[in-house]
Amino acid sequence: MTENKDESKELTAEEKVQYKKVGKVGYLTLNNPDKRNAIDMPMVHRILSLLDEIDKNPKIRCLVINSIGDKSFSAGWDLAMFSDVSEKTIDNLLQIGAKISRKIFFLKKPVIVQVQGPAVGMGTIMSLAADFRIVADRDDIFFQLPEINIGPGIPPATGPTVGAVSLLGIAHAKDMLLTGRKVSLEEFDSWGAVTKIVSPPDKLKKVVKKYARKLSLKAPSLLYLSKTAINIMGNRIAKECWELENEMAYHYFNGMLNKDVKEDDEFIKDLWEKYGKGKP
């Protein structure tokens, strides 16, 4: 008699984050559909490891990030991570989790996100950090950076401010980050944030495959140089911006943990001196 498979068994990080190579294109796939492809810490380590591997592999010329299921591209962080706001949780988020958007942004190969459902939190952050956003034409798709609405609010400190300002501009970045609202695909596209909307939606995979294949035929050195030049022109202080995010987040979280921190006005003054090159 065959033993029934335990369907409630927790998936491993390797099962939740899958990877395959097709020709010169790498496919990194989020497979956590029961949680709308939310990302937990084991998945973070797996994603970072794969991104390192892809970056070093000369046989990979382009990366596609996609996910399983129609309900969501990614719901962002698994909120179970924040059930206990401790120093360890904060360090995991700011020192490890924050690396995902950086690695995508600085990857030597062009990165496409294939979006078939709503992108929330880290789902949107990865989309902003990528080079191309190819999205299914569905009315229920939206992009959201909801950090300010989570509990008492958490700082946007794993790449959302950098990505939003760099790609969307200051006005739209403030709109997303200070309200935490859902931005429809139509509106996101009107901001110039979408590379291609695919209709009908069931052709998304085929369109992305063709787009990635064309990119993979380009000279890798030229892709790397061109991508980097464009990124530098579009965001000349990218690395400093990620550091600024982390400093802001640590200041906020340390206050929540009742640590001795500077008054907000004094802290903001120091931020302007360090990153804004002077007073506001």
Buried (B, 14 or more C-beta within 10 A) or exposed (E): EEEEEEEEEEBEBEEBBBBEEEBBBBBBBBBBBEBBBBBBBBBBBBBBEBBEEBBEBEEBBBBBBBBBBEBBBBBBBBBEBBEEBEEEBBEBBBEBBBBBBBBBBBBBBBBBBBBBBBBBBBBBBBBBBBBBBBBBBBEEBBBBBBBBEBEEEBBBBBBBBBBBBBBBBEEBBBBBBEBBBBBBBEBBBEBEBBBBBBEEBEEBBEBBBEBBBEBBEBEBEEBBEEBEEEBEEEBEBBEEBBEBBBBBBBBBBBBEEEEEBEEEEEBBBEBEEEBEEEEE
